[in-house]
C-alpha cells in the first residue's frame, strides 16, 4: 500500500458524513510557512545524477489562443519531445485522424491527452462527465496514447463525483490506459475556501494508481509540491511544469523560475530517481504572443538543464548558461500572471 498523508476533517467523508462546503482560508498561511522554511534552509538543490532521460513535452494549452497545429509546429521547431493535447471545443483536438496527421507531419508523438473535464468545457459532448472521459479514452486508444490527464470531479456532479475513484480504476483495467488525476485547488471566497472538488482537490491521498502533479495548481492551493511528489512515489505519472507565486487566487501558470515554486528541485529529484513519467510544459503565453516562441524555448532549456540532459548530450551544452530558477541565461522575463 502506498503511504497516504493523515486525512484532514475536510477530506471526502468515509463514514457517511457530509463534507463541509467551505473552510477558513488557509492556503496563504501554509504556503508562506512552507516557503519560509525552504528559503531559510538555503533552498538546497540536489546534486545531479540523472538515472533516465525524462522526455519534455509541450501542452497545446501553452500556445492558447493559437490552435492545436501551432503547438505541434512549435514543439517541432523548438525541439520538444512530444505534445499533450487538451481536448476542447476545437474540432481538431477531438479528431484522431487530424491529430495523427499533425503528429506525423511535425514528428511529435502525442504523449498524453487532457480530458475535457475543466469547468469551462462542461458543455462539450453533453453534461455526462463520464462521456468526456470515455470518449477521450477512445481517442487515446485509436492513437496509441498511453496517458490521459483528468481533473477530479466537482462536488455538484453527484453520482459521477461519488463514484469517481472506483470508476477511474475500472476504466484503467478495461482499456489499459493510465488516467492520471490532477491536483487542483480550492476556490477562494474572501476569508473562506470553497471545497468544490470531491473527494478533494488534492488526489494524492486517494487510491488512484496514476496522478498528475501541476506545480501552478500547487502554488494556488498552498500545497507543498516536493512533499506531494515524494508521497506519491511511483504513482506520479505526469508532471505539469509551470510556476506560481501563491499570492493570488489565480492559477498563474508562469514559466518555471518566474514564481517561487521549487521547479528546479522537483525536476532534479525526479531525474535522480529514474522516474518513468513525462514532464509537460503548461504555461500561459496568451498575453505574450509576440514572445511565445522565446518563452517556450527558455522553458525547455530550464527543464532540460535541471533534468540533467546536458550531462550526457553535447547538443544541450548551451544549457550550462541556465542557472537558478530563472529562464535561459538566468533571465527572469516572462509572461505576466494570467
N, C-alpha and C positions, 0 to 999 in steps of 0.2 A: 504494500500500500504506500502510495506517495505521501509524504508529510503534508499536512494541512496546517494552516495557522489556526489559533484558537478562534472559535466562532464568536462574533460580536452579537449583541442583542438585536442588531438591525439586519442580520443575515436572514436568508429565506427561512420561514418557520418550518420546523421539523416536527412540531407537536400539535399542529392544527391552529396555533395562534396566528392572528393576523399580523403581517409585517407592518410596522408603522409607516405612514406616508411621508413624514418628514423627521429630521433630527437637527440638533444645533449644528451650525456651520463650523466644521472642524478641519476642513481641508487646508485652509490657510495656516492654521496653527501647526498641524502635523507636518506640512511641507516645510515651513520655516524652521521647525525644530530639527527635522532630518537634514536639511541643507546646512544649518548651522553646525551640526555635529560633523558632517562630512568635510566642510571647509575648515573647521577648527583642527581637524586631523591632518590638514595639508592636502586634502583631495587626492589621496595617493592613487597611482595607476599601476596596474600590474605590468611586470616586465613581459615583453612579447615573446611567446613561444608557441606560435600557432600550430595546431595539430591537423588542420584541414583548411583548404582554400574555400571559404564560405562565399557563395555567389551573392552578388549585389544586384537587385533588380529595381526597376522604376515602376511605380504605380501610375496608372493613367490619370489618377486624381491630381498628381503633381503638375500636370500641364493644363488643368482646368482654367478657363473655359475652352481651351483648344481641344480638338477631338481626339478620339482613340488612336487613329492612324498617326497623328502627330506625336503621340507618346512613343509609338514603335519607332518612328523615324528618328526622334531624338535619342532614344535608347541605343539605337544602332550607331548613330553619328558620334555620340559621346563615348560609347564603349561599355554600356551596362551589360549584365549577363542575362537579362531577360526582363519580362514585363508582368506586372499584376494588373488585371483588367477589372475595373469597377463596373459591374453590370448595372446599367442605368437606363434612362429613357432613350439614350442614343441607340438607334437601331443596330449599328454595327457592333455595339458592346454586347448585344444579345444574339448575334448571328454567327454560328460556328464556322460557316464557310468563309465569311469575311475575316474573322479572327485568324483562321488558318492561313488565309492569303497574306494578311499582314505579317504573321509570324514568319512565313517563308520569304516574303519579299524583303524583309529587313533583317532576316537571320536572327530573330529574337524569340527564344522559347517562351511560352506562357507558363510562368512559374506558379501562378495562382489566380483564382477568380474571387472577387469580393461579392458576395451575395447582396442583393438589393434590400437589405434589412435596415437601412438608415431611415431616420424619421421622415425626410423629405421624399423618400421613394415608396412610401406606403401605398400609393396608388398604382404602382407598377405591377402588372399581372394580377390585379384584383386584390382584395383585402385579406385573403387567406395567406397567412405568413408562411405556412409550411410549403405552399406552392412556390413561393420565392426561393426557398432553399432547395426544394426538389428539382425545380427547373434549372437552377444553377448546377446542381449535381449532374443533370443530364448533359448540359453543355460541356462540363468538365470531362465526363466520360467520353463524349464524342471527340474531344480534342486531346485526350490523354493527359489532362492537367491533374497533378497529384493532390492539390490542396485548395480548399475553399475557406475563405475568411467570412465569419458571420458575427454580427453583434448579438449580445444577449437580448432577450425579448423585453418589451415594455410591460409593466405590470398590468396595464389595461388590456393586454392581449389574451386574457382569460385562459382557456384550455391550452393554447399554444405555449403560454408562459409557464403554466404549471407542469406541463409535460416536456419541456424543452430539453432538460438534461438527458432523460431517457430516450427522447426522440432523436437527438443527435447521435447517441450511441447506436441506435437501431439503424439509422441511415448509413453510418460508417460501416457497420457489419454487413449490410446488404450490398453496398456498392464498392467498398474497398477504397474510398476516398476520404482523406482526412478533412474534418470540419473543425477548423481552429477558431474557437470562440475568443473574441477580442475583448480586452478590458475597456471599460468606458469610464464615466464619471457622473456624480450626482449633478442635477441641475440646481442652481442657486436661486433662492428666494430671500434676498436680504440676509438676515442673520440665520436663516434656516436652509437646509439642503433637502431637495425633493428626491426621495428614493424611488426613482422612476423605472428601475430595472428589476426584474426577477430572474433568477434568485437574488442577484446582486450585480452591481456594476463591475465588480472585480470577480472574474471567473476562476481565479487561481485556487480557491478552496472548494470548488465543486468537482464532481467526478468526471470531468472532461478528459479524454485521452489526449486531446490536442488543443493548444491555446496559442493565441497571438497576443504579444505584448506591444502596445503602442506607447512610445515614450511621451508623445504630446498629451495623450489622454492621462497618463500617469501624473504629468505635471498639473493638469487641471484638477484632477481628483485629490492631489496631495499625497499620492501613493509613492512608496519607495521602490523605484524600478529595479535597483540592484537586488533588493530583498525578494522582489517578485520573481526575477529570473533564477535566483538561487533556489527559491522554494519550489519552482516548477520542475527543475531538473530536465529530464528527457521529454517531459510533456510539452515543453516550449517548442513549438513547431515553426513559428514565424515571428519576425521582428519588424515592426513598422518603425523605421528610423526617422525621427523628427525631434524637435526640441520644443521647449516651452518654458515660460517664466514662472508659472504657477501663481502669478499675481493678478490674474484676471479670470472671469467666468468663461472666457472664450477658449475654444480649442484651437490653439495658435498654429500648430504645425510649422514651426520655424525651421530653417536649415540647422542641422546639428552644429552646435557651437554658438548659436545666437541666443540661447536661453541658459538655464542653469541646471539642466538635467545631465547626469553622468554618461553622456553618449559614448565618449571615448572608452571609458572603463567597461561599459556594457559590451562593446564590441571586442575589447581585448579579452575579457573573461570568456566570452563565447568561443572565440578563436582558440584560446589556450586549452579549452576543454574538448575541442574537436566536435563541437556542436554540429548536428546533422541538418539543421534548418537553413532558411534563406533570410537574408536581410532585404527588405523592400523599402525604398525611399518613398515617403509620403509627406511631402511638404507643400506649402501653398506658394504658388508663383503668380496667382491671379492679379495681383497688384503690380507685378513687375514683368509684364510680357516681353518688354524690350531687353530684359536681362535674364530671361528664363534659362537660356542655354548656359550662360555663365554660372548661374546659381546651381544648376544641376551638375555641371562639371565640378564645381567646388565641393558639392555634397559627395560625389563619387570619390573624389580624391581623399576626402576626410574618411569615408568608410573604408576604402582600400588600405589607407595608411594604418588605421587602428585595428583592422583585421589582420595586418601583417603581410599583405600581398607583396609589398615592396621587398620583403626579406629574401624572397627566392625568385623574383621575376624582374629582370633588368628593365623591362618595359615600363615599370612603375617607379623607376629610380627618382623621377622628378618629385615624387611624393615626399621625399626627405625634407622638403620645404614646408610641409604641413606640421605645425607644432601647436600643441594645446587644443583647446576646444573650439578655436576659430576655424574659418574656412581655409581654402588653399592659401599658402604663404602666410598663414596666421591671420588672415583678414577677417573682419567681423561684419562686413557689409552684406546685407541680405534683405529679403522681403520683410516688410513690417508685419505686425500681428494682423491676422485676418479675422 
